[in-house]
Amino acid sequence: MSTIVIIVRHGETEWNRGNIFRGTYDIPLNENGRDQASLTSDVLKGHSFDAAYTSPLSRACETAEIVLRPHEIKAVKHEGLLDMDYGEWTGKTEQDVMKKWPCEYADWVSCPHAHRPPGGTSISEVFDKSFPALKTLVKRHEGGTIVLFSHRVVNKLLIIGALGLGLERFPYIIQGNCCYNEIEFANNEFIIKSINNTYHITRAGTSMLKVDF
């Protein structure tokens, strides 16, 4: 039997729009993010979900609540889907971080799997928490369809794990706000069916950030 996994990134926040590092800081969706979530709800309403899980942060929880309105389930909070901690960069714009920590920022951008924000977590630490959570959930709901609501970093790492790639490929996967990805788990292997679907948002004319910050 195969398990279908839909992985959704949360909708837009004001900190996304301002290129401000968020991580584990709890920032709510903005109105555009709620519109994006409504469009994602529309495009996924034909699915029948057996279970739903979400990062504990409100931007993911609210996205889950909006997307799941046509369904008779609620998302369960799961620590394995929590965003990475940006440490001292949290709440600061990308430009401010570049000025105050030029070397650390350059290292992290060029080789994120080998560096971490000062006082924060590394992407390898996030991977070691999130990918095992995915493997546990697909086996728990074998033969069903589940939907996960998480963050840019976590989603990228789940896709990397499913593809069997090294963490050095982290910069080369895009996850726009309220995109969805579809993965199938069968015969103890992951099959990627689609990545970074955002056409439902752009087709409707709703604003979409050009960079998946």
SVG drawing of the C-alpha trace seen along z (x, -y; Angstrom):
<svg xmlns="http://www.w3.org/2000/svg" viewBox="-16 -47 50 50">
<polyline fill="none" stroke="black" stroke-width="0.4" points="0.0,0.0 1.1,-3.5 0.7,-6.7 0.1,-10.1 1.6,-13.1 0.7,-16.7 3.2,-19.2 2.0,-22.8 4.1,-25.9 2.3,-28.5 0.9,-31.6 2.6,-35.0 3.4,-37.1 4.6,-40.7 8.0,-39.3 8.1,-37.4 7.3,-40.6 10.0,-42.5 12.7,-39.8 12.9,-39.4 14.2,-36.2 11.3,-34.5 12.3,-30.9 10.6,-29.9 9.3,-33.5 5.5,-33.4 4.3,-35.7 0.7,-35.6 -0.4,-35.5 -1.2,-38.8 -4.3,-39.3 -2.5,-38.2 -1.4,-35.1 -5.0,-34.3 -6.1,-34.8 -3.3,-32.4 -4.5,-29.8 -8.0,-30.1 -6.8,-29.5 -4.9,-26.5 -8.0,-25.2 -9.9,-25.4 -7.3,-23.5 -7.0,-20.8 -10.7,-20.4 -10.9,-17.4 -8.5,-15.4 -9.8,-13.2 -7.4,-13.6 -7.1,-10.9 -5.0,-13.1 -3.4,-16.5 -0.4,-17.8 1.0,-21.3 3.9,-23.1 2.9,-24.6 3.5,-28.2 0.4,-30.3 1.3,-31.0 1.2,-27.3 -1.8,-26.6 -3.9,-29.3 -2.9,-28.1 -4.0,-24.6 -7.3,-25.8 -8.2,-27.7 -7.1,-24.9 -9.0,-22.2 -12.3,-24.1 -13.9,-21.8 -12.7,-18.7 -13.9,-17.3 -10.5,-17.1 -8.3,-19.4 -4.5,-19.5 -2.5,-18.1 0.4,-20.1 3.7,-18.3 7.1,-19.5 8.8,-17.7 7.4,-20.4 8.7,-23.4 10.8,-25.9 14.5,-26.3 15.8,-28.8 17.7,-31.7 19.2,-32.7 20.5,-36.3 19.2,-36.9 15.6,-36.5 13.6,-39.7 16.3,-41.3 16.1,-42.0 18.3,-40.2 20.1,-43.5 20.8,-44.2 22.2,-40.7 24.4,-41.1 25.8,-44.3 26.3,-43.1 27.4,-39.5 28.9,-39.7 31.2,-36.7 28.7,-34.5 25.9,-35.4 28.1,-34.8 29.2,-31.4 25.6,-30.4 24.3,-31.5 27.1,-29.8 27.2,-26.6 24.2,-26.4 24.6,-22.7 28.0,-23.5 27.1,-26.7 24.5,-28.0 23.2,-31.5 24.8,-32.7 22.9,-31.2 20.6,-29.3 20.2,-25.8 21.7,-24.2 19.8,-22.8 21.2,-19.4 19.7,-19.6 16.3,-20.5 16.6,-17.7 17.4,-15.2 14.1,-16.1 11.8,-16.7 12.6,-13.8 12.3,-11.1 8.9,-12.7 7.8,-12.3 8.9,-8.7 7.0,-8.0 3.8,-9.7 3.7,-7.9 4.0,-4.5 1.4,-5.5 -1.1,-6.3 -0.2,-3.6 -2.5,-3.4 -4.0,-6.8 -3.5,-10.5 -2.1,-13.0 -1.4,-16.7 1.5,-18.5 1.7,-22.3 5.1,-23.7 7.8,-26.2 10.2,-26.9 13.2,-25.3 11.4,-22.2 9.7,-21.6 12.9,-21.9 14.5,-19.4 11.6,-16.9 12.0,-17.1 15.7,-16.6 15.2,-13.6 12.6,-12.1 14.9,-12.5 17.9,-11.1 19.9,-14.2 22.7,-15.7 22.0,-18.8 24.3,-20.8 21.3,-20.8 19.3,-22.9 19.7,-26.2 18.4,-24.7 14.8,-23.9 12.1,-26.6 9.1,-26.8 6.8,-29.8 4.2,-30.8 1.3,-28.4 2.8,-26.1 2.0,-22.5 4.1,-19.4 2.9,-15.9 4.9,-12.8 4.0,-9.1 5.5,-6.6 5.4,-3.0 7.6,0.1 9.6,-1.9 10.6,-4.5 9.5,-8.1 8.3,-9.1 8.1,-12.8 5.0,-13.7 5.1,-17.5 7.1,-20.3 6.3,-24.0 2.9,-24.1 1.8,-27.8 -0.2,-28.1 -3.4,-28.2 -2.2,-31.4 -0.7,-33.1 -3.6,-32.1 -6.0,-33.9 -3.9,-37.1 -3.1,-37.0 0.2,-38.6 3.1,-36.2 6.6,-37.1 9.3,-36.5 11.8,-35.1 10.8,-32.3 12.3,-34.1"/>
</svg>
